[in-house]
Amino acid sequence: MADYPEWVLAHKRKGTYINFQNGKYYLYAAHSERIPGTDKVRRVSDGYLGRITEKDGFIPTRKKLTGDVLVYEYGLSAVVIPECERIRKRMSRDFREAVGFVVVSGALSCMYGRATQEGYESSWISIRFPGLDMTKNPTKRQQAGSLRVAQMIAGILAKRFGDEYDDAILLLPLVHMVKMGSETHLAKIPAGTRAFIEKHGLVFREEI
């Protein structure tokens, strides 16, 4: 092994190696493979991990993203989605293939004031209830069903949050989920919203 400074070697782990180039130190992942037909072993690089400096230590490389970066309303959706799933089961016989549209349009109306395609696509509810078209004209029966769903969800939220129902509708949509390629991450939650979440014992995970 090369005679690297201790502050560099402190960041070396099993399955990695250090490369010194142009006065800078770089850390790579690697594994060993036997050279066919010989007893010799060669090192195979598994990719660049980051740079090492004396001042900042290990600086990991930024992941390259593939695809779009998408931001979804998540906080209110996380509370409402389990209720939607239960309501869908109860109403599936009445609305059959349209039950998803009826339930989601009712949920969106309760959550955001009305059901729109834009609201649907920007809400995490579209991840759990995919492929719906909020622009189509509902039948009178479907309208009545959606209104019923909206009232049911409003009642559930009122029971859950009591006098702070309006605060729930205002603050919870400020919790966002960021989808980057195949990864999802909760965005930083505003302080006031976090206090409300903690008060009501809500726990948000990256999958619901």
TORBA-324910 format. One record per residue (C-alpha): x negated, z, y negated; residue in one letter; residue number from 1. Coordinates in Angstrom, 1 decimal, always signed. Example, Ala and Ser with C-alpha at 12.3 -4.5 7.8 and 13.67 -1.06 7.14 Angstrom:
<atoms>
+--------+--------+--------+------+-------+
|     xx |     zz |     yy | roza | kekol |
+--------+--------+--------+------+-------+
|  -12.3 |   +7.8 |   +4.5 |    A |     1 |
|  -13.7 |   +7.1 |   +1.1 |    S |     2 |
+--------+--------+--------+------+-------+
</atoms>
This chain:
<atoms>
+--------+--------+--------+------+-------+
|     xx |     zz |     yy | roza | kekol |
+--------+--------+--------+------+-------+
|   +0.0 |   +0.0 |   +0.0 |    M |     1 |
|   -1.2 |   -0.8 |   -3.5 |    A |     2 |
|   -2.4 |   +2.0 |   -5.7 |    D |     3 |
|   +0.7 |   +2.3 |   -7.8 |    Y |     4 |
|   +1.2 |   +5.2 |  -10.3 |    P |     5 |
|   +3.2 |   +8.2 |   -9.1 |    E |     6 |
|   +6.1 |   +7.5 |  -11.5 |    W |     7 |
|   +6.5 |   +4.1 |   -9.8 |    V |     8 |
|   +6.2 |   +5.4 |   -6.2 |    L |     9 |
|   +8.8 |   +8.1 |   -7.0 |    A |    10 |
|  +11.5 |   +5.3 |   -6.8 |    H |    11 |
|  +10.3 |   +3.7 |   -3.6 |    K |    12 |
|  +12.6 |   +4.3 |   -0.6 |    R |    13 |
|  +12.7 |   +3.2 |   +3.0 |    K |    14 |
|  +13.7 |   -0.4 |   +3.1 |    G |    15 |
|  +12.2 |   -1.3 |   -0.3 |    T |    16 |
|   +9.0 |   -2.6 |   -1.7 |    Y |    17 |
|   +7.4 |   -2.7 |   -5.1 |    I |    18 |
|   +6.1 |   -5.9 |   -6.8 |    N |    19 |
|   +3.7 |   -5.7 |   -9.8 |    F |    20 |
|   +3.8 |   -8.8 |  -11.9 |    Q |    21 |
|   +2.8 |   -9.5 |  -15.5 |    N |    22 |
|   +2.2 |   -5.8 |  -16.2 |    G |    23 |
|   +5.7 |   -4.8 |  -15.0 |    K |    24 |
|   +6.9 |   -3.1 |  -11.8 |    Y |    25 |
|   +9.9 |   -4.5 |   -9.8 |    Y |    26 |
|  +11.7 |   -3.0 |   -6.8 |    L |    27 |
|  +13.1 |   -5.1 |   -4.0 |    Y |    28 |
|  +15.1 |   -4.4 |   -0.8 |    A |    29 |
|  +13.4 |   -5.7 |   +2.4 |    A |    30 |
|  +13.4 |   -5.5 |   +6.2 |    H |    31 |
|  +10.8 |   -6.4 |   +8.8 |    S |    32 |
|  +11.1 |   -9.2 |  +11.3 |    E |    33 |
|   +8.8 |  -10.1 |  +14.2 |    R |    34 |
|   +7.2 |  -13.5 |  +14.0 |    I |    35 |
|   +8.4 |  -15.4 |  +17.1 |    P |    36 |
|   +5.7 |  -15.9 |  +19.8 |    G |    37 |
|   +3.4 |  -13.2 |  +18.3 |    T |    38 |
|   +3.1 |   -9.4 |  +18.0 |    D |    39 |
|   +2.9 |   -9.7 |  +14.2 |    K |    40 |
|   +5.7 |   -8.5 |  +11.9 |    V |    41 |
|   +6.5 |  -10.0 |   +8.5 |    R |    42 |
|   +8.4 |   -8.5 |   +5.6 |    R |    43 |
|  +11.6 |  -10.3 |   +4.5 |    V |    44 |
|  +13.0 |   -9.7 |   +1.1 |    S |    45 |
|  +16.7 |   -8.8 |   +0.9 |    D |    46 |
|  +16.9 |   -9.2 |   -2.9 |    G |    47 |
|  +15.9 |   -7.8 |   -6.3 |    Y |    48 |
|  +17.1 |   -4.2 |   -7.0 |    L |    49 |
|  +15.7 |   -3.6 |  -10.5 |    G |    50 |
|  +12.8 |   -2.7 |  -12.7 |    R |    51 |
|  +10.8 |   +0.5 |  -12.9 |    I |    52 |
|   +9.4 |   +1.8 |  -16.2 |    T |    53 |
|   +7.6 |   +5.0 |  -17.0 |    E |    54 |
|  +10.0 |   +5.8 |  -19.9 |    K |    55 |
|  +13.4 |   +5.0 |  -18.2 |    D |    56 |
|  +12.6 |   +5.2 |  -14.5 |    G |    57 |
|  +14.5 |   +2.8 |  -12.3 |    F |    58 |
|  +16.7 |   +0.3 |  -14.1 |    I |    59 |
|  +19.0 |   -1.4 |  -11.7 |    P |    60 |
|  +19.8 |   -5.0 |  -12.1 |    T |    61 |
|  +23.2 |   -5.9 |  -13.3 |    R |    62 |
|  +25.5 |   -7.4 |  -10.7 |    K |    63 |
|  +26.4 |  -11.0 |  -11.1 |    K |    64 |
|  +30.1 |  -11.5 |  -11.1 |    L |    65 |
|  +31.9 |  -14.4 |   -9.5 |    T |    66 |
|  +35.4 |  -15.2 |  -10.6 |    G |    67 |
|  +37.4 |  -13.8 |  -13.5 |    D |    68 |
|  +37.4 |  -10.2 |  -14.9 |    V |    69 |
|  +41.0 |   -9.0 |  -15.0 |    L |    70 |
|  +42.5 |   -5.9 |  -16.6 |    V |    71 |
|  +45.7 |   -4.4 |  -15.4 |    Y |    72 |
|  +48.0 |   -1.7 |  -16.6 |    E |    73 |
|  +47.6 |   +0.9 |  -13.9 |    Y |    74 |
|  +48.7 |   +4.4 |  -14.9 |    G |    75 |
|  +52.4 |   +3.9 |  -15.0 |    L |    76 |
|  +52.3 |   +1.4 |  -12.2 |    S |    77 |
|  +50.6 |   +3.9 |  -10.0 |    A |    78 |
|  +53.5 |   +6.4 |  -10.5 |    V |    79 |
|  +56.2 |   +3.7 |  -10.1 |    V |    80 |
|  +55.0 |   +1.6 |   -7.2 |    I |    81 |
|  +55.7 |   +4.2 |   -4.4 |    P |    82 |
|  +59.2 |   +4.5 |   -5.8 |    E |    83 |
|  +59.6 |   +0.7 |   -5.8 |    C |    84 |
|  +58.5 |   +0.5 |   -2.2 |    E |    85 |
|  +61.1 |   +3.1 |   -1.2 |    R |    86 |
|  +63.8 |   +1.4 |   -3.2 |    I |    87 |
|  +63.0 |   -2.0 |   -1.7 |    R |    88 |
|  +63.5 |   -0.7 |   +1.8 |    K |    89 |
|  +66.9 |   +0.7 |   +0.8 |    R |    90 |
|  +68.0 |   -2.6 |   -0.9 |    M |    91 |
|  +66.4 |   -5.1 |   +1.4 |    S |    92 |
|  +69.7 |   -5.7 |   +3.4 |    R |    93 |
|  +71.7 |   -6.3 |   +0.2 |    D |    94 |
|  +69.2 |   -8.8 |   -1.4 |    F |    95 |
|  +67.1 |  -10.0 |   +1.5 |    R |    96 |
|  +64.4 |  -12.5 |   +0.3 |    E |    97 |
|  +65.2 |  -11.7 |   -3.4 |    A |    98 |
|  +64.7 |   -7.9 |   -3.0 |    V |    99 |
|  +61.2 |   -8.1 |   -4.4 |    G |   100 |
|  +62.3 |   -9.9 |   -7.5 |    F |   101 |
|  +65.2 |   -7.5 |   -8.1 |    V |   102 |
|  +63.1 |   -4.3 |   -7.6 |    V |   103 |
|  +60.2 |   -5.5 |   -9.7 |    V |   104 |
|  +62.3 |   -6.9 |  -12.6 |    S |   105 |
|  +64.1 |   -3.5 |  -12.7 |    G |   106 |
|  +60.9 |   -1.6 |  -12.6 |    A |   107 |
|  +59.3 |   -3.7 |  -15.4 |    L |   108 |
|  +62.4 |   -3.2 |  -17.5 |    S |   109 |
|  +62.1 |   +0.5 |  -17.2 |    C |   110 |
|  +58.4 |   +0.6 |  -17.7 |    M |   111 |
|  +57.9 |   -1.9 |  -20.5 |    Y |   112 |
|  +61.4 |   -2.4 |  -22.0 |    G |   113 |
|  +62.0 |   -5.8 |  -20.4 |    R |   114 |
|  +60.9 |   -7.9 |  -17.4 |    A |   115 |
|  +58.6 |  -10.8 |  -18.4 |    T |   116 |
|  +56.1 |  -12.9 |  -16.5 |    Q |   117 |
|  +53.3 |  -11.7 |  -18.9 |    E |   118 |
|  +54.2 |   -8.1 |  -18.3 |    G |   119 |
|  +54.3 |   -8.7 |  -14.5 |    Y |   120 |
|  +51.0 |  -10.5 |  -14.4 |    E |   121 |
|  +49.2 |   -7.8 |  -16.5 |    S |   122 |
|  +50.6 |   -4.9 |  -14.4 |    S |   123 |
|  +49.1 |   -3.6 |  -11.2 |    W |   124 |
|  +52.6 |   -3.9 |   -9.8 |    I |   125 |
|  +51.8 |   -7.7 |   -9.4 |    S |   126 |
|  +49.0 |   -6.7 |   -6.9 |    I |   127 |
|  +51.4 |   -4.7 |   -4.7 |    R |   128 |
|  +54.3 |   -7.1 |   -5.1 |    F |   129 |
|  +52.6 |  -10.5 |   -5.4 |    P |   130 |
|  +53.9 |  -14.0 |   -5.9 |    G |   131 |
|  +57.0 |  -13.2 |   -7.9 |    L |   132 |
|  +58.4 |  -15.4 |  -10.7 |    D |   133 |
|  +59.9 |  -13.4 |  -13.5 |    M |   134 |
|  +60.9 |  -16.5 |  -15.4 |    T |   135 |
|  +63.7 |  -17.6 |  -13.1 |    K |   136 |
|  +67.3 |  -16.9 |  -14.0 |    N |   137 |
|  +68.8 |  -14.1 |  -11.9 |    P |   138 |
|  +72.3 |  -14.2 |  -10.6 |    T |   139 |
|  +74.8 |  -11.7 |  -11.9 |    K |   140 |
|  +74.4 |   -9.8 |   -8.7 |    R |   141 |
|  +70.7 |   -9.7 |   -9.0 |    Q |   142 |
|  +71.0 |   -8.6 |  -12.7 |    Q |   143 |
|  +73.2 |   -5.7 |  -11.6 |    A |   144 |
|  +70.7 |   -4.8 |   -8.9 |    G |   145 |
|  +67.8 |   -4.8 |  -11.3 |    S |   146 |
|  +69.7 |   -2.7 |  -13.8 |    L |   147 |
|  +70.4 |   -0.2 |  -11.0 |    R |   148 |
|  +66.7 |   -0.2 |  -10.1 |    V |   149 |
|  +65.8 |   +0.5 |  -13.7 |    A |   150 |
|  +68.2 |   +3.4 |  -13.9 |    Q |   151 |
|  +66.9 |   +4.8 |  -10.6 |    M |   152 |
|  +63.3 |   +4.7 |  -11.7 |    I |   153 |
|  +64.1 |   +6.1 |  -15.1 |    A |   154 |
|  +65.9 |   +9.0 |  -13.4 |    G |   155 |
|  +62.9 |   +9.6 |  -11.1 |    I |   156 |
|  +60.5 |   +9.6 |  -14.1 |    L |   157 |
|  +62.8 |  +11.9 |  -16.1 |    A |   158 |
|  +62.9 |  +14.4 |  -13.2 |    K |   159 |
|  +59.1 |  +14.1 |  -12.8 |    R |   160 |
|  +58.1 |  +14.5 |  -16.5 |    F |   161 |
|  +61.1 |  +16.3 |  -18.0 |    G |   162 |
|  +61.0 |  +16.5 |  -21.8 |    D |   163 |
|  +57.7 |  +14.5 |  -21.7 |    E |   164 |
|  +59.4 |  +11.4 |  -20.3 |    Y |   165 |
|  +58.7 |   +9.4 |  -23.6 |    D |   166 |
|  +55.1 |  +10.6 |  -23.5 |    D |   167 |
|  +54.7 |   +9.3 |  -19.9 |    A |   168 |
|  +56.0 |   +5.9 |  -20.9 |    I |   169 |
|  +53.7 |   +5.8 |  -23.9 |    L |   170 |
|  +50.5 |   +7.3 |  -22.4 |    L |   171 |
|  +50.3 |   +6.3 |  -18.8 |    L |   172 |
|  +50.1 |   +2.5 |  -19.5 |    P |   173 |
|  +46.8 |   +3.3 |  -21.3 |    L |   174 |
|  +45.2 |   +3.8 |  -17.9 |    V |   175 |
|  +43.8 |   +0.4 |  -16.9 |    H |   176 |
|  +42.3 |   -1.0 |  -13.7 |    M |   177 |
|  +39.5 |   -3.6 |  -14.1 |    V |   178 |
|  +39.2 |   -6.1 |  -11.3 |    K |   179 |
|  +35.8 |   -7.9 |  -11.2 |    M |   180 |
|  +35.5 |  -10.4 |   -8.4 |    G |   181 |
|  +36.3 |   -8.4 |   -5.2 |    S |   182 |
|  +35.6 |   -5.0 |   -6.9 |    E |   183 |
|  +38.1 |   -2.7 |   -8.7 |    T |   184 |
|  +37.2 |   +0.1 |  -11.2 |    H |   185 |
|  +39.2 |   +2.5 |  -13.3 |    L |   186 |
|  +38.5 |   +2.0 |  -17.0 |    A |   187 |
|  +37.6 |   +4.9 |  -19.2 |    K |   188 |
|  +40.8 |   +6.9 |  -19.9 |    I |   189 |
|  +41.5 |   +8.0 |  -23.5 |    P |   190 |
|  +41.2 |  +11.8 |  -24.0 |    A |   191 |
|  +44.9 |  +12.4 |  -24.9 |    G |   192 |
|  +46.0 |  +10.4 |  -21.8 |    T |   193 |
|  +43.6 |  +12.3 |  -19.6 |    R |   194 |
|  +45.0 |  +15.6 |  -20.9 |    A |   195 |
|  +48.5 |  +14.5 |  -20.0 |    F |   196 |
|  +47.4 |  +13.3 |  -16.6 |    I |   197 |
|  +45.7 |  +16.6 |  -15.8 |    E |   198 |
|  +48.7 |  +18.6 |  -17.1 |    K |   199 |
|  +51.0 |  +16.8 |  -14.6 |    H |   200 |
|  +48.6 |  +16.9 |  -11.7 |    G |   201 |
|  +48.3 |  +13.1 |  -11.4 |    L |   202 |
|  +45.4 |  +11.6 |   -9.5 |    V |   203 |
|  +44.5 |   +8.0 |   -9.9 |    F |   204 |
|  +42.5 |   +6.2 |   -7.2 |    R |   205 |
|  +41.2 |   +2.7 |   -7.1 |    E |   206 |
|  +43.7 |   +1.8 |   -4.4 |    E |   207 |
|  +47.4 |   +2.7 |   -4.4 |    I |   208 |
+--------+--------+--------+------+-------+
</atoms>
